[in-house]
Amino acid sequence: MKYRPVGLEAWGVYLPKERHTSDYISKETGIPKHIVEDKFGLKSKTVPGPDDHTVAMGAKASFQALKRANITPNDLDIIIWAGEVYAERPMVVNGIKLQQLLGNPMNSWAFDINQRCGTFLVGMLVAKSLIQINPNINRALVASGYRNSDLINYKNQRSRFMISLAASGVAAVIRADYKTNEILGITAISDGRFADDVYVPAGGTIQPITAKDLEEGLNYLDVPDPEGLKERLDKYSMDSFIKTIDNALVQSGYKREDIGYLALLHMKRSAFEYVAKAVGIDPYSQSTYFENIGHNGQNDGIISIEYGVRNGKIKDGDIVVIVSAGIGWAWNAGVIRWGPPV
């Protein structure tokens, strides 16, 4: 069966103006400033302003993407929320909330998906798949908002590896019968052995939240066994990055040496450099390190593409590989053949 080509027609990025600087993070965490900057890779990070709610930031990015594509919300067939569940209010379908913020276009229908930092790539895969199996779907909006910076308690040493969590919104218009920026293979690895290693302790059915929980800071992300997690995760994480990149490349008909740009998530500088060099990429001329905006979860891939295009690192004909990883644990990679068809 021959499937319709599907491409990235347009994208949008919204970054709040507010920042936590390395000075501030150092004072709040007790981590020396040079370690915050050099090891954690943070000179500053984005944090939400008063109106920067999760779905609202996704909506701001969505309007940018629609404008770039020169279309209106009424041109969309589906709206996929690939952002965080930590949003304006619990138990709201954020995709439908986004539909409302876009003016409630009735030509489209909306839903949510979730895989933490891997969600946007999963959303792109779902959008591509729906387009290819349903001739009535021609354009999908995949959108995300992220402000898990709110869930970090700087005083908690157990969760210090997540101090880079930040805030932003991104969106992508995925179009049928479109060979420009063609979306090729998207793959993922998940490992349930790490499912209970990072979570917010209070607020679910196991531990409904109480006033005492709030006093004890149990409404923030926590890591029950940080040493055990590091020991177990170190054995798998880097190899899983490489494996999922290779899987996406093979599925797309390419090899490591074909990569032109690697849209890597923000992580500690040594890990970022390791993954890039392991697949034959120069980490700074063929990728982008977000030392001034931090880690924006599933948004990092689209943000990296925005910076890559803006700074001339992504050129027509390049093979662009988006790479993500997140708690749970999951690793994702997706391949885009950039520019118009040859």
Buried (B, 14 or more C-beta within 10 A) or exposed (E): EEEBBBBBBBBBBBBBEBBBBBEBBBEBBEBEBEEBBBEBBBBBBBBBEEEBBBBBBBBBBBBBBBEBBEBEBEBBBBBBBBBBBBBEEEEBEBBBBBBBBBEEBEEBBBBBBBBBBBBBBBBBBBBBBBBBEEEEBBBBBBBBBBBBBBBBBBEBEBBBBBBBBBBBBBBBBBBBEBBBBBBBBBBBBBBEEBEEBBBBBBBEEEEEBEEEBEEEEBBBBBBEEBEEBBEBBEEBBBEBBBBBBBBBBEBBEBEBEBBBBBBBBBBBBEBBBBBBEBBEBEBEEBBBBBBBBBBBBBBBBBBBBBBBBEEEBBEEEBBBBBBBBBBBBBBBBBBBBBBEEE
